[in-house]
Amino acid sequence: MTRDGRAIVVGSGPNGLAGAILLARAGLRVRVLEAAAEPGGGTRSSQLTLPGLIHDHCSAFHPMAQASPLFRELGLERYGLRWRHQDIEMAHPLDDGTAAAVWRDIDRTVDELGGDGPAWRYTFGALSAGFDDLAQDILRPLPHLPRHPMRLARFGPAALLPASVLVRQWRQPRTRALFGGAAAHAVTSLGAPLSSAVGLTLIAAAHRHGWPVAEGGSRAIATAMIRMLESLGGTVETDTPVTSIAQVDGADIVLLDTAPGAAATILGDRQPPRANRAYRRYRYGPGALKVDLAVRGPIPWANPLCARAGTVHLGGTFDDLADAEAATVRGHLAAAPFVLVGQQYLADRSRSVDGVHPIWAYAHVPHGYPGEDPEPVLRQIERFAPGFRDRIVDIRTRGPAALERDNPNYVGGDIAVGSNAGLRLLFRPGGATLPIGGRTPYDTGVPGVYLCSSATPPGGGVHGMGGANAAAVALARWELSRG
Ligand SMILES: Cc1cc2nc3c(=O)[nH]c(=O)nc-3n(C[C@H](O)[C@H](O)[C@H](O)COP(=O)(O)OP(=O)(O)OC[C@H]3O[C@@H](n4cnc5c(N)ncnc54)[C@H](O)[C@@H]3O)c2cc1C
């Protein structure tokens, strides 16, 4: 179906590509304009260290892509995407040598948690069983009529709690830390309201779908999306930064897969002053210090569960994590920051060469932290895997400034593109575009132009739902305007 409309999407991250595919499928001629030399945004992978090793620049594990109603409907497997699973989704070691693990199989997880098992099942059993229904509601903007009110009613009260309150139901330090590591993905204070939401979601998703990796690197997600877009007649142009609205003039629909600040610059005085001010003042969250390593042989973890886990969370007990996250949010580099380690090669052996493996790691650091020294990350890994340093063959570090150079959406190194403090998690971007008077969080205030990046609901992660939601609003308005 051709509707003779033209659309431009600025940015080729998963949200931009998702929006582009839906617009192309509705019959519009779609061009995606990407600033970087490679498309894909947060789903790029390349040889960052030794020849042949495949490193994910950003996203590595994809529970939300599995749960995303859009990804499930697109069927990207038809365009070459293959998901690969490791034995254990996530492990969390402690200094006493113990560890706890999230297996995809909730029964096994519950068994291994011993006395804490029943409370784990109570919290995650029904949630994970009904996760796909829940995802339909939590991946859409608020407010809307829930499609599955009972599921939402069960999730909501627990999600509203600070992680520091929800965690009280577990007694063992390793169970408490296991939950704390997942909750810390929100990159906010674990004592804040709503700081349980991300942890609940990620663990429920792990039990429902696992945290799989894309075979050949996360770039395979972008490659499959681009293939699908091209099959619908769309195109992607790289090395094409957009800095002015003049570059997108003439399009019926424009989607901006950019940070709000960049959108304000592009839209300039075409944007109503209030919206422009709100976009420029948009509040970003803490940053990341990314370390990619080439490591000979497996990491010598003290606890064997860690050697089978795709993701290993490092930072000690729940209280240690809470202290570290609170310091980070306040703008201080924590003495022992929260570190996430990815061993994607366990699920996808094609990423290693001759027994040398690509290891992905990052620490939470303050917004705009100027350091490029990998030491805070290396220290944490060595703490739980003595002898690790001796196995490092090569290393590449990117602090907040380098992350922002690679992808302008990561302002100050904020990979979530927005502070998750308090209710901001619900009402991005920054409350500036609350759905008042028929407006949606995707409206920029300029007719036909919509924001679709992870600054908009449902926020960070590879799920494409920001792009899908924005495209749905854009298409409905465009149809209406044509009468
Ligand atoms: C270190 C790290 C680890 C992560 N781990 C995970 C994970 O394991 N699982 C997960 O689900 N998510 C993870 N994420 C988050 C995930 O990558 C992002 O949430 C996701 O990519 C956001 O998609 P997006 O389309 O909104 O934006 P992005 O993927 O950031 O893409 C935006 C694109 O727009 C382009 N762009 C911006 N401004 C302009 C402009 N003015 N003109 C032209 N192009 C422009 C950028 O170059 C970029 O290509 C991680 C991110 C990082 C950095």
PDBQT file of the ligand as one rigid body, heavy atoms in Angstrom, charges set to zero:
ROOT
HETATM    1  C1  LIG A 501      27.108   0.298  27.918  1.00  0.00    +0.000 C 
HETATM    2  C2  LIG A 501      25.658   0.045  27.620  1.00  0.00    +0.000 A 
HETATM    3  C3  LIG A 501      25.066  -1.160  27.950  1.00  0.00    +0.000 A 
HETATM    4  C4  LIG A 501      23.731  -1.417  27.652  1.00  0.00    +0.000 A 
HETATM    5  N1  LIG A 501      23.215  -2.658  27.911  1.00  0.00    +0.000 NA
HETATM    6  C5  LIG A 501      21.955  -2.946  27.511  1.00  0.00    +0.000 A 
HETATM    7  C6  LIG A 501      21.488  -4.287  27.567  1.00  0.00    +0.000 A 
HETATM    8  O1  LIG A 501      22.226  -5.220  27.919  1.00  0.00    +0.000 OA
HETATM    9  N2  LIG A 501      20.207  -4.528  27.181  1.00  0.00    +0.000 N 
HETATM   10  C7  LIG A 501      19.379  -3.527  26.716  1.00  0.00    +0.000 A 
HETATM   11  O2  LIG A 501      18.222  -3.807  26.371  1.00  0.00    +0.000 OA
HETATM   12  N3  LIG A 501      19.824  -2.247  26.627  1.00  0.00    +0.000 NA
HETATM   13  C8  LIG A 501      21.089  -1.947  26.994  1.00  0.00    +0.000 A 
HETATM   14  N4  LIG A 501      21.579  -0.673  26.833  1.00  0.00    +0.000 N 
HETATM   15  C9  LIG A 501      20.642   0.399  26.449  1.00  0.00    +0.000 C 
HETATM   16  C10 LIG A 501      20.261   0.366  24.974  1.00  0.00    +0.000 C 
HETATM   17  O3  LIG A 501      21.416   0.279  24.170  1.00  0.00    +0.000 OA
HETATM   18  C11 LIG A 501      19.491   1.643  24.667  1.00  0.00    +0.000 C 
HETATM   19  O4  LIG A 501      18.452   1.832  25.618  1.00  0.00    +0.000 OA
HETATM   20  C12 LIG A 501      18.868   1.592  23.276  1.00  0.00    +0.000 C 
HETATM   21  O5  LIG A 501      19.857   1.418  22.290  1.00  0.00    +0.000 OA
HETATM   22  C13 LIG A 501      18.112   2.887  23.031  1.00  0.00    +0.000 C 
HETATM   23  O6  LIG A 501      17.630   2.876  21.718  1.00  0.00    +0.000 OA
HETATM   24  P1  LIG A 501      17.284   4.234  20.967  1.00  0.00    +0.000 P 
HETATM   25  O7  LIG A 501      16.828   3.851  19.623  1.00  0.00    +0.000 OA
HETATM   26  O8  LIG A 501      16.404   5.065  21.818  1.00  0.00    +0.000 OA
HETATM   27  O9  LIG A 501      18.663   5.064  20.877  1.00  0.00    +0.000 OA
HETATM   28  P2  LIG A 501      20.121   4.654  20.474  1.00  0.00    +0.000 P 
HETATM   29  O10 LIG A 501      20.264   3.193  20.345  1.00  0.00    +0.000 OA
HETATM   30  O11 LIG A 501      21.011   5.361  21.409  1.00  0.00    +0.000 OA
HETATM   31  O12 LIG A 501      20.281   5.270  19.004  1.00  0.00    +0.000 OA
HETATM   32  C14 LIG A 501      20.216   6.646  18.749  1.00  0.00    +0.000 C 
HETATM   33  C15 LIG A 501      20.860   6.871  17.397  1.00  0.00    +0.000 C 
HETATM   34  O13 LIG A 501      20.561   8.189  16.963  1.00  0.00    +0.000 OA
HETATM   35  C16 LIG A 501      21.727   8.760  16.394  1.00  0.00    +0.000 C 
HETATM   36  N5  LIG A 501      21.587  10.208  16.515  1.00  0.00    +0.000 N 
HETATM   37  C17 LIG A 501      21.469  10.929  17.652  1.00  0.00    +0.000 A 
HETATM   38  N6  LIG A 501      21.376  12.242  17.353  1.00  0.00    +0.000 NA
HETATM   39  C18 LIG A 501      21.423  12.326  15.999  1.00  0.00    +0.000 A 
HETATM   40  C19 LIG A 501      21.362  13.426  15.088  1.00  0.00    +0.000 A 
HETATM   41  N7  LIG A 501      21.217  14.699  15.509  1.00  0.00    +0.000 N 
HETATM   42  N8  LIG A 501      21.435  13.173  13.748  1.00  0.00    +0.000 NA
HETATM   43  C20 LIG A 501      21.542  11.891  13.293  1.00  0.00    +0.000 A 
HETATM   44  N9  LIG A 501      21.628  10.821  14.126  1.00  0.00    +0.000 NA
HETATM   45  C21 LIG A 501      21.555  11.046  15.465  1.00  0.00    +0.000 A 
HETATM   46  C22 LIG A 501      22.845   8.190  17.237  1.00  0.00    +0.000 C 
HETATM   47  O14 LIG A 501      24.087   8.272  16.547  1.00  0.00    +0.000 OA
HETATM   48  C23 LIG A 501      22.380   6.759  17.441  1.00  0.00    +0.000 C 
HETATM   49  O15 LIG A 501      22.811   5.915  16.400  1.00  0.00    +0.000 OA
HETATM   50  C24 LIG A 501      22.931  -0.400  27.069  1.00  0.00    +0.000 A 
HETATM   51  C25 LIG A 501      23.513   0.816  26.721  1.00  0.00    +0.000 A 
HETATM   52  C26 LIG A 501      24.868   1.028  26.962  1.00  0.00    +0.000 A 
HETATM   53  C27 LIG A 501      25.520   2.283  26.483  1.00  0.00    +0.000 C 
ENDROOT
TORSDOF 0
